[in-house]
Every structure is written in structure tokens, then in C-alpha cells.
């Protein structure tokens, strides 16, 4: 792994940790961080009320760049990973699943986009 890749990995982990902290301050309960499944990794899995959110964290120079970093292929991977995660946590089956995105840019506060895409039709057009 190159030095640049290691730095990017560290920054990504730090951003995920900050996102989890920020969500806790907003009343979310973090159930899992960097959850590995056979279909890939889920950055954060959180619960608030009757919602079970699978949260992708993206940090880029701009919100727009972060938006385009979540491709339709990645959305489908996240849906598959969430399905596998839910199958291993049957006690949470009654909760409403949702796919959220937390966008970090170089300036300002993070932006939490609730319901960024759905199980039926992954689409990020309304993200930014």
C-alpha cells in the first residue's frame, strides 16, 4: 500500500469516527461501524426510533464530488451488504431500513442526507 493510500485510509477512518460521534450527538445509536459482510463494508449502521439507517460516509473537496463518489454500482453493493447485515440481526427486522449519506467537504459542517437512495430505485439525483 502506498503512502498516499495509507493517508487516505486514515482520513477515511477518522471521518467515519467523527460521523459516528456527530450522529450520537443527534440522538442516534450506533449499532455497527465498518461492518463487513460478504457483499462489502457498511461504514455505519445506526438506529433512531423505528429507523435502521445504513450510512455511507464520503469526504471530498466539495459536496458535489462526494455525491458523484457514490455510484449506482456502489449503491447496489450497499443494498446487498445491508440485506446480509439485516439477515444476521433478526431482532431488528421490525425496523424500517433506510440508506443515508453523510457528506464531508473541506469546509463547513457535515451534511446528513436522510433517505439518499432507496432499496427499489437507487438514485442520488436529489442528493445535493
TIVO-2410 file (N, C-alpha, C; in nm, 3 decimals):
# residues 128
REC num residu      c1      c2      c3 atome chaine
REC   1      X   0.085  -0.118   0.000     N      A
REC   1      X   0.000   0.000   0.000    CA      A
REC   1      X   0.090   0.124   0.000     C      A
REC   2      X   0.058   0.218  -0.085     N      A
REC   2      X   0.139   0.339  -0.094    CA      A
REC   2      X   0.112   0.433   0.023     C      A
REC   3      X   0.203   0.526   0.041     N      A
REC   3      X   0.189   0.625   0.149    CA      A
REC   3      X   0.061   0.707   0.132     C      A
REC   4      X   0.032   0.748   0.009     N      A
REC   4      X  -0.089   0.827  -0.017    CA      A
REC   4      X  -0.214   0.747   0.016     C      A
REC   5      X  -0.213   0.618  -0.017     N      A
REC   5      X  -0.328   0.533   0.011    CA      A
REC   5      X  -0.347   0.514   0.162     C      A
REC   6      X  -0.236   0.499   0.234     N      A
REC   6      X  -0.244   0.485   0.380    CA      A
REC   6      X  -0.300   0.613   0.443     C      A
REC   7      X  -0.257   0.729   0.393     N      A
REC   7      X  -0.309   0.856   0.446    CA      A
REC   7      X  -0.458   0.869   0.417     C      A
REC   8      X  -0.499   0.831   0.296     N      A
REC   8      X  -0.641   0.838   0.261    CA      A
REC   8      X  -0.723   0.745   0.350     C      A
REC   9      X  -0.669   0.626   0.376     N      A
REC   9      X  -0.737   0.530   0.464    CA      A
REC   9      X  -0.752   0.587   0.605     C      A
REC  10      X  -0.648   0.647   0.658     N      A
REC  10      X  -0.655   0.707   0.792    CA      A
REC  10      X  -0.757   0.821   0.798     C      A
REC  11      X  -0.756   0.907   0.694     N      A
REC  11      X  -0.851   1.017   0.689    CA      A
REC  11      X  -0.994   0.964   0.682     C      A
REC  12      X  -1.014   0.859   0.603     N      A
REC  12      X  -1.147   0.799   0.592    CA      A
REC  12      X  -1.195   0.743   0.725     C      A
REC  13      X  -1.108   0.674   0.795     N      A
REC  13      X  -1.146   0.618   0.926    CA      A
REC  13      X  -1.176   0.729   1.026     C      A
REC  14      X  -1.095   0.834   1.023     N      A
REC  14      X  -1.118   0.947   1.114    CA      A
REC  14      X  -1.253   1.013   1.082     C      A
REC  15      X  -1.283   1.028   0.954     N      A
REC  15      X  -1.410   1.088   0.913    CA      A
REC  15      X  -1.528   1.001   0.957     C      A
REC  16      X  -1.515   0.870   0.946     N      A
REC  16      X  -1.620   0.779   0.992    CA      A
REC  16      X  -1.638   0.790   1.144     C      A
REC  17      X  -1.528   0.798   1.217     N      A
REC  17      X  -1.535   0.811   1.363    CA      A
REC  17      X  -1.603   0.942   1.402     C      A
REC  18      X  -1.566   1.052   1.336     N      A
REC  18      X  -1.630   1.181   1.363    CA      A
REC  18      X  -1.779   1.177   1.328     C      A
REC  19      X  -1.812   1.108   1.220     N      A
REC  19      X  -1.952   1.096   1.179    CA      A
REC  19      X  -2.033   1.021   1.285     C      A
REC  20      X  -1.975   0.913   1.338     N      A
REC  20      X  -2.044   0.837   1.442    CA      A
REC  20      X  -2.066   0.923   1.567     C      A
REC  21      X  -1.966   0.998   1.603     N      A
REC  21      X  -1.977   1.088   1.718    CA      A
REC  21      X  -2.086   1.192   1.694     C      A
REC  22      X  -2.085   1.252   1.577     N      A
REC  22      X  -2.183   1.355   1.539    CA      A
REC  22      X  -2.324   1.298   1.542     C      A
REC  23      X  -2.340   1.175   1.491     N      A
REC  23      X  -2.473   1.111   1.493    CA      A
REC  23      X  -2.520   1.086   1.636     C      A
REC  24      X  -2.429   1.044   1.722     N      A
REC  24      X  -2.466   1.022   1.863    CA      A
REC  24      X  -2.517   1.151   1.925     C      A
REC  25      X  -2.453   1.261   1.893     N      A
REC  25      X  -2.498   1.391   1.944    CA      A
REC  25      X  -2.637   1.427   1.893     C      A
REC  26      X  -2.673   1.374   1.776     N      A
REC  26      X  -2.805   1.399   1.719    CA      A
REC  26      X  -2.909   1.297   1.766     C      A
REC  27      X  -2.870   1.208   1.859     N      A
REC  27      X  -2.966   1.113   1.914    CA      A
REC  27      X  -2.967   0.975   1.851     C      A
REC  28      X  -2.873   0.945   1.765     N      A
REC  28      X  -2.866   0.814   1.702    CA      A
REC  28      X  -2.788   0.717   1.790     C      A
REC  29      X  -2.822   0.592   1.782     N      A
REC  29      X  -2.747   0.486   1.850    CA      A
REC  29      X  -2.669   0.410   1.742     C      A
REC  30      X  -2.539   0.409   1.753     N      A
REC  30      X  -2.454   0.341   1.655    CA      A
REC  30      X  -2.452   0.193   1.690     C      A
REC  31      X  -2.497   0.110   1.596     N      A
REC  31      X  -2.502  -0.034   1.618    CA      A
REC  31      X  -2.378  -0.105   1.565     C      A
REC  32      X  -2.319  -0.048   1.459     N      A
REC  32      X  -2.202  -0.112   1.398    CA      A
REC  32      X  -2.122  -0.008   1.321     C      A
REC  33      X  -1.992  -0.024   1.323     N      A
REC  33      X  -1.902   0.061   1.246    CA      A
REC  33      X  -1.814  -0.027   1.159     C      A
REC  34      X  -1.796   0.012   1.035     N      A
REC  34      X  -1.717  -0.065   0.939    CA      A
REC  34      X  -1.758  -0.213   0.940     C      A
REC  35      X  -1.887  -0.234   0.927     N      A
REC  35      X  -1.944  -0.369   0.932    CA      A
REC  35      X  -1.911  -0.443   0.802     C      A
REC  36      X  -1.843  -0.554   0.816     N      A
REC  36      X  -1.806  -0.633   0.698    CA      A
REC  36      X  -1.911  -0.740   0.672     C      A
REC  37      X  -1.950  -0.750   0.546     N      A
REC  37      X  -2.042  -0.855   0.503    CA      A
REC  37      X  -1.981  -0.919   0.378     C      A
REC  38      X  -2.042  -1.024   0.332     N      A
REC  38      X  -1.996  -1.090   0.210    CA      A
REC  38      X  -2.009  -1.003   0.086     C      A
REC  39      X  -2.092  -0.899   0.094     N      A
REC  39      X  -2.112  -0.810  -0.021    CA      A
REC  39      X  -2.032  -0.682  -0.011     C      A
REC  40      X  -1.962  -0.662   0.101     N      A
REC  40      X  -1.883  -0.540   0.117    CA      A
REC  40      X  -1.900  -0.482   0.256     C      A
REC  41      X  -1.848  -0.362   0.272     N      A
REC  41      X  -1.846  -0.297   0.403    CA      A
REC  41      X  -1.951  -0.187   0.412     C      A
REC  42      X  -2.013  -0.179   0.530     N      A
REC  42      X  -2.105  -0.070   0.561    CA      A
REC  42      X  -2.032   0.023   0.657     C      A
REC  43      X  -2.022   0.152   0.623     N      A
REC  43      X  -1.949   0.244   0.709    CA      A
REC  43      X  -2.009   0.251   0.848     C      A
REC  44      X  -2.139   0.281   0.855     N      A
REC  44      X  -2.208   0.292   0.984    CA      A
REC  44      X  -2.346   0.230   0.973     C      A
REC  45      X  -2.388   0.167   1.081     N      A
REC  45      X  -2.526   0.120   1.094    CA      A
REC  45      X  -2.576   0.184   1.222     C      A
REC  46      X  -2.687   0.258   1.211     N      A
REC  46      X  -2.737   0.333   1.327    CA      A
REC  46      X  -2.888   0.320   1.337     C      A
REC  47      X  -2.935   0.343   1.459     N      A
REC  47      X  -3.079   0.334   1.485    CA      A
REC  47      X  -3.125   0.457   1.561     C      A
REC  48      X  -3.241   0.507   1.521     N      A
REC  48      X  -3.310   0.612   1.597    CA      A
REC  48      X  -3.458   0.589   1.578     C      A
REC  49      X  -3.526   0.567   1.688     N      A
REC  49      X  -3.669   0.537   1.680    CA      A
REC  49      X  -3.690   0.407   1.603     C      A
REC  50      X  -3.779   0.410   1.507     N      A
REC  50      X  -3.809   0.293   1.426    CA      A
REC  50      X  -3.730   0.283   1.298     C      A
REC  51      X  -3.623   0.361   1.286     N      A
REC  51      X  -3.543   0.363   1.163    CA      A
REC  51      X  -3.409   0.294   1.186     C      A
REC  52      X  -3.373   0.209   1.093     N      A
REC  52      X  -3.242   0.145   1.089    CA      A
REC  52      X  -3.170   0.201   0.967     C      A
REC  53      X  -3.071   0.285   0.991     N      A
REC  53      X  -3.003   0.355   0.881    CA      A
REC  53      X  -2.868   0.290   0.851     C      A
REC  54      X  -2.847   0.264   0.723     N      A
REC  54      X  -2.718   0.220   0.672    CA      A
REC  54      X  -2.655   0.344   0.611     C      A
REC  55      X  -2.544   0.387   0.671     N      A
REC  55      X  -2.492   0.519   0.639    CA      A
REC  55      X  -2.355   0.509   0.572     C      A
REC  56      X  -2.347   0.567   0.454     N      A
REC  56      X  -2.222   0.577   0.379    CA      A
REC  56      X  -2.162   0.714   0.408     C      A
REC  57      X  -2.034   0.716   0.441     N      A
REC  57      X  -1.964   0.841   0.473    CA      A
REC  57      X  -1.868   0.873   0.359     C      A
REC  58      X  -1.878   0.995   0.306     N      A
REC  58      X  -1.790   1.038   0.197    CA      A
REC  58      X  -1.728   1.172   0.231     C      A
REC  59      X  -1.597   1.182   0.209     N      A
REC  59      X  -1.526   1.308   0.229    CA      A
REC  59      X  -1.454   1.341   0.098     C      A
REC  60      X  -1.485   1.457   0.044     N      A
REC  60      X  -1.422   1.504  -0.078    CA      A
REC  60      X  -1.403   1.656  -0.067     C      A
REC  61      X  -1.344   1.715  -0.169     N      A
REC  61      X  -1.323   1.861  -0.166    CA      A
REC  61      X  -1.455   1.936  -0.161     C      A
REC  62      X  -1.555   1.886  -0.234     N      A
REC  62      X  -1.685   1.952  -0.239    CA      A
REC  62      X  -1.796   1.850  -0.216     C      A
REC  63      X  -1.914   1.899  -0.179     N      A
REC  63      X  -2.030   1.811  -0.165    CA      A
REC  63      X  -2.063   1.744  -0.298     C      A
REC  64      X  -2.049   1.818  -0.405     N      A
REC  64      X  -2.078   1.763  -0.538    CA      A
REC  64      X  -1.985   1.645  -0.569     C      A
REC  65      X  -1.857   1.659  -0.538     N      A
REC  65      X  -1.762   1.550  -0.561    CA      A
REC  65      X  -1.798   1.428  -0.477     C      A
REC  66      X  -1.842   1.450  -0.355     N      A
REC  66      X  -1.884   1.339  -0.269    CA      A
REC  66      X  -2.007   1.271  -0.327     C      A
REC  67      X  -2.097   1.348  -0.381     N      A
REC  67      X  -2.218   1.293  -0.442    CA      A
REC  67      X  -2.183   1.197  -0.554     C      A
REC  68      X  -2.093   1.237  -0.640     N      A
REC  68      X  -2.057   1.152  -0.754    CA      A
REC  68      X  -1.969   1.035  -0.715     C      A
REC  69      X  -1.917   1.035  -0.595     N      A
REC  69      X  -1.835   0.922  -0.549    CA      A
REC  69      X  -1.922   0.801  -0.514     C      A
REC  70      X  -2.051   0.822  -0.498     N      A
REC  70      X  -2.143   0.713  -0.467    CA      A
REC  70      X  -2.213   0.672  -0.596     C      A
REC  71      X  -2.152   0.581  -0.666     N      A
REC  71      X  -2.200   0.538  -0.797    CA      A
REC  71      X  -2.319   0.443  -0.784     C      A
REC  72      X  -2.395   0.425  -0.892     N      A
REC  72      X  -2.504   0.327  -0.888    CA      A
REC  72      X  -2.453   0.187  -0.851     C      A
REC  73      X  -2.336   0.151  -0.898     N      A
REC  73      X  -2.278   0.021  -0.863    CA      A
REC  73      X  -2.255   0.011  -0.712     C      A
REC  74      X  -2.203   0.117  -0.652     N      A
REC  74      X  -2.181   0.117  -0.508    CA      A
REC  74      X  -2.314   0.112  -0.432     C      A
REC  75      X  -2.413   0.183  -0.482     N      A
REC  75      X  -2.545   0.179  -0.419    CA      A
REC  75      X  -2.599   0.036  -0.415     C      A
REC  76      X  -2.587  -0.035  -0.525     N      A
REC  76      X  -2.634  -0.174  -0.530    CA      A
REC  76      X  -2.554  -0.262  -0.433     C      A
REC  77      X  -2.425  -0.238  -0.421     N      A
REC  77      X  -2.341  -0.312  -0.328    CA      A
REC  77      X  -2.387  -0.285  -0.185     C      A
REC  78      X  -2.416  -0.157  -0.155     N      A
REC  78      X  -2.463  -0.121  -0.021    CA      A
REC  78      X  -2.596  -0.187   0.012     C      A
REC  79      X  -2.686  -0.195  -0.085     N      A
REC  79      X  -2.815  -0.260  -0.065    CA      A
REC  79      X  -2.794  -0.408  -0.034     C      A
REC  80      X  -2.705  -0.474  -0.110     N      A
REC  80      X  -2.677  -0.616  -0.084    CA      A
REC  80      X  -2.613  -0.636   0.054     C      A
REC  81      X  -2.517  -0.549   0.088     N      A
REC  81      X  -2.449  -0.558   0.218    CA      A
REC  81      X  -2.549  -0.537   0.331     C      A
REC  82      X  -2.639  -0.441   0.316     N      A
REC  82      X  -2.739  -0.414   0.419    CA      A
REC  82      X  -2.833  -0.534   0.436     C      A
REC  83      X  -2.869  -0.597   0.326     N      A
REC  83      X  -2.955  -0.715   0.332    CA      A
REC  83      X  -2.887  -0.827   0.410     C      A
REC  84      X  -2.760  -0.849   0.385     N      A
REC  84      X  -2.685  -0.951   0.458    CA      A
REC  84      X  -2.673  -0.914   0.606     C      A
REC  85      X  -2.647  -0.788   0.634     N      A
REC  85      X  -2.635  -0.743   0.773    CA      A
REC  85      X  -2.766  -0.767   0.847     C      A
REC  86      X  -2.877  -0.730   0.783     N      A
REC  86      X  -3.010  -0.748   0.846    CA      A
REC  86      X  -3.041  -0.895   0.869     C      A
REC  87      X  -2.998  -0.983   0.778     N      A
REC  87      X  -3.025  -1.126   0.794    CA      A
REC  87      X  -2.954  -1.183   0.916     C      A
REC  88      X  -2.844  -1.120   0.958     N      A
REC  88      X  -2.770  -1.165   1.076    CA      A
REC  88      X  -2.821  -1.100   1.204     C      A
REC  89      X  -2.909  -1.003   1.192     N      A
REC  89      X  -2.960  -0.931   1.310    CA      A
REC  89      X  -3.113  -0.932   1.307     C      A
REC  90      X  -3.168  -1.052   1.319     N      A
REC  90      X  -3.312  -1.072   1.309    CA      A
REC  90      X  -3.395  -0.994   1.410     C      A
REC  91      X  -3.338  -0.964   1.525     N      A
REC  91      X  -3.413  -0.890   1.628    CA      A
REC  91      X  -3.445  -0.747   1.583     C      A
REC  92      X  -3.378  -0.700   1.479     N      A
REC  92      X  -3.402  -0.564   1.430    CA      A
REC  92      X  -3.488  -0.561   1.302     C      A
REC  93      X  -3.543  -0.677   1.267     N      A
REC  93      X  -3.620  -0.689   1.142    CA      A
REC  93      X  -3.742  -0.597   1.138     C      A
REC  94      X  -3.794  -0.559   1.254     N      A
REC  94      X  -3.913  -0.474   1.258    CA      A
REC  94      X  -3.883  -0.328   1.224     C      A
REC  95      X  -3.756  -0.290   1.222     N      A
REC  95      X  -3.720  -0.150   1.194    CA      A
REC  95      X  -3.725  -0.120   1.045     C      A
REC  96      X  -3.756   0.004   1.011     N      A
REC  96      X  -3.763   0.048   0.872    CA      A
REC  96      X  -3.621   0.077   0.821     C      A
REC  97      X  -3.574   0.003   0.721     N      A
REC  97      X  -3.439   0.029   0.670    CA      A
REC  97      X  -3.435   0.157   0.585     C      A
REC  98      X  -3.321   0.224   0.591     N      A
REC  98      X  -3.305   0.348   0.513    CA      A
REC  98      X  -3.156   0.363   0.480     C      A
REC  99      X  -3.130   0.423   0.364     N      A
REC  99      X  -2.992   0.446   0.322    CA      A
REC  99      X  -2.963   0.596   0.327     C      A
REC 100      X  -2.872   0.631   0.415     N      A
REC 100      X  -2.832   0.771   0.434    CA      A
REC 100      X  -2.689   0.790   0.388     C      A
REC 101      X  -2.655   0.915   0.366     N      A
REC 101      X  -2.518   0.952   0.330    CA      A
REC 101      X  -2.478   1.070   0.418     C      A
REC 102      X  -2.357   1.066   0.470     N      A
REC 102      X  -2.300   1.182   0.537    CA      A
REC 102      X  -2.187   1.232   0.450     C      A
REC 103      X  -2.200   1.357   0.407     N      A
REC 103      X  -2.104   1.419   0.317    CA      A
REC 103      X  -2.019   1.519   0.395     C      A
REC 104      X  -1.889   1.505   0.383     N      A
REC 104      X  -1.795   1.599   0.442    CA      A
REC 104      X  -1.719   1.666   0.328     C      A
REC 105      X  -1.713   1.797   0.332     N      A
REC 105      X  -1.630   1.870   0.236    CA      A
REC 105      X  -1.518   1.938   0.314     C      A
REC 106      X  -1.430   2.005   0.244     N      A
REC 106      X  -1.316   2.068   0.310    CA      A
REC 106      X  -1.357   2.179   0.405     C      A
REC 107      X  -1.473   2.238   0.381     N      A
REC 107      X  -1.518   2.348   0.466    CA      A
REC 107      X  -1.657   2.320   0.522     C      A
REC 108      X  -1.678   2.366   0.641     N      A
REC 108      X  -1.812   2.359   0.699    CA      A
REC 108      X  -1.841   2.229   0.771     C      A
REC 109      X  -1.964   2.220   0.815     N      A
REC 109      X  -2.012   2.106   0.889    CA      A
REC 109      X  -2.049   1.994   0.793     C      A
REC 110      X  -2.057   1.872   0.846     N      A
REC 110      X  -2.102   1.761   0.761    CA      A
REC 110      X  -2.250   1.778   0.727     C      A
REC 111      X  -2.289   1.712   0.623     N      A
REC 111      X  -2.429   1.716   0.580    CA      A
REC 111      X  -2.484   1.574   0.583     C      A
REC 112      X  -2.589   1.553   0.660     N      A
REC 112      X  -2.652   1.422   0.672    CA      A
REC 112      X  -2.772   1.419   0.579     C      A
REC 113      X  -2.765   1.336   0.478     N      A
REC 113      X  -2.873   1.325   0.380    CA      A
REC 113      X  -2.950   1.197   0.411     C      A
REC 114      X  -3.067   1.216   0.468     N      A
REC 114      X  -3.151   1.102   0.507    CA      A
REC 114      X  -3.227   1.051   0.386     C      A
REC 115      X  -3.232   0.919   0.371     N      A
REC 115      X  -3.304   0.859   0.259    CA      A
REC 115      X  -3.242   0.897   0.126     C      A
REC 116      X  -3.110   0.894   0.117     N      A
REC 116      X  -3.039   0.937  -0.004    CA      A
REC 116      X  -3.075   0.853  -0.126     C      A
REC 117      X  -3.100   0.725  -0.104     N      A
REC 117      X  -3.149   0.638  -0.212    CA      A
REC 117      X  -3.229   0.526  -0.147     C      A
REC 118      X  -3.303   0.452  -0.227     N      A
REC 118      X  -3.392   0.351  -0.170    CA      A
REC 118      X  -3.355   0.212  -0.220     C      A
REC 119      X  -3.416   0.114  -0.159     N      A
REC 119      X  -3.395  -0.025  -0.199    CA      A
REC 119      X  -3.443  -0.049  -0.341     C      A
REC 120      X  -3.555   0.011  -0.376     N      A
REC 120      X  -3.618  -0.015  -0.505    CA      A
REC 120      X  -3.545   0.054  -0.620     C      A
REC 121      X  -3.510   0.180  -0.600     N      A
REC 121      X  -3.451   0.256  -0.711    CA      A
REC 121      X  -3.337   0.343  -0.661     C      A
REC 122      X  -3.218   0.284  -0.645     N      A
REC 122      X  -3.106   0.365  -0.605    CA      A
REC 122      X  -3.085   0.482  -0.702     C      A
REC 123      X  -3.088   0.602  -0.649     N      A
REC 123      X  -3.073   0.720  -0.733    CA      A
REC 123      X  -3.033   0.837  -0.643     C      A
REC 124      X  -2.925   0.901  -0.676     N      A
REC 124      X  -2.875   1.010  -0.593    CA      A
REC 124      X  -2.900   1.148  -0.655     C      A
REC 125      X  -2.988   1.159  -0.752     N      A
REC 125      X  -3.009   1.287  -0.818    CA      A
REC 125      X  -3.046   1.397  -0.722     C      A
REC 126      X  -3.121   1.367  -0.618     N      A
REC 126      X  -3.164   1.471  -0.524    CA      A
REC 126      X  -3.070   1.491  -0.408     C      A
REC 127      X  -2.953   1.435  -0.415     N      A
REC 127      X  -2.861   1.439  -0.303    CA      A
REC 127      X  -2.812   1.579  -0.269     C      A
REC 128      X  -2.767   1.653  -0.364     N      A
REC 128      X  -2.705   1.783  -0.339    CA      A
REC 128      X  -2.800   1.894  -0.383     C      A
***
